[in-house]
Amino acid sequence: MPRGLPRTVKSLLNKARESAILAVETYNRPGTVFRSRAYIVLMQIAWTSLFLAIFHRQGMKPYYRKKNSSRFEKVDGERRAWDLVDCIRQYWKGQDNAVAQNLRFFIGLRNKIEHRDLPELDIEVFGECQSLLFNFEEIIEKEFGAKHALNESLAISLQFSRMRQADKNRSIREMMKPVDGDVADFIQRFRSALSDYIFGDMAYSYRVFLLPNIGSHRSRDSVAIEFVPYDPSNPEQVEKYEKMTALIKEKHVPVVNFGKFRPSDVAKMVAKAIAPQKKFNVGHHTECWRYFKVRPPANSNNPAQCKTAFCQYDQVHKDYVYTEKWVQFLIDQLKDNAQYQKIFSKLEI
């Protein structure tokens, strides 16, 4: 740490760097299952510590005060420091930008997943995770100098294969399916609410194509992987980028009812899973939602009163959609012969 910085600033800056490095180590560690959740928590600690270090260096007192008092609030004898939400508000003075929105995304996401096991989020939010780290690197270098940047301490994570075969891709898609409905909805709603300008900003979500550099012109001391800066204000860079993305383009479009199913879809999936011993159609599905009381009856005064883990009301289309968790729940329940007979005792099965 540099000389001249107050002790509190040094301590917070050290905590910020160590938390960020630990976050990356955890994310890149082979075999780690809940990497996104751990990464998000550690990076929020890193960002909060960085902001507090900046405020202390500026001579501010980033603590909450008691209502109508000049005294500070205390927790276990220690002054209560600003949380990340207020740090963002203070640092950018309420101005909207991609870096701030990236942080707000993870604050909201952490509140959703804090007590859940959701390893499937790793693929869903990778772009935002990468920007969260790059933005941290830029701010710490801007505020405290290049000597405190993390790029000398971190390495690019090694991969186990150059490309995924079809069966691996299917496995990844299967892994992504169980995202809880309200978590998937939060991600879609947050992204949909962003302006096109911010959503397309690499500071919000870092999206790259990794292409092999196979030219014979490469020098023997060139690096294997190099991040090439992209400046949207440079016409030549924009033209080269557009030519490349014309060949390979991934378009992120907000999807309504992502991961949800109509009754007919549910019926087909359940029927396939329990056949040929048992029948299952839309009529059977109706009996199931009634039996398990996952949604109100037709013409209810409160149609949205559902068990949201299984079923959600579509206000626009005035009907219901069902979750992957509901499909799996039905399959598990109906494999039991006694339960199957109990539910459908009134039907001709």
Secondary structure, DSSP 8 states (H G I E B T S, - for coil): --TTS-HHHHHHHHHHHHHHHHHHHHHHSTT-SSHHHHHHHHHHHHHHHHHHHHHHHTT---B-B-TTSSSB-EETTEE-B--HHHHHHHHHTT---HHHHHHHHHHHHHHHHTTS--TTHHHHTHHHHHHHHHHHHHHHHHHH-GGG-STTT------S-SS--HHHHHHHHHHHTT--HHHHHHHHHHHHHS-HHHHT-TTT-----------TT--TT--S-------TT-HHHHHHHHHHHHHS-------TTTTEE-HHHHHHHHHHHHTTTS---HHHHHHHHHHHT-S--TT-S-TT---TTTEEEETTTTEEEEEHHHHHHHHHHHTSHHHHHHHTTTS--
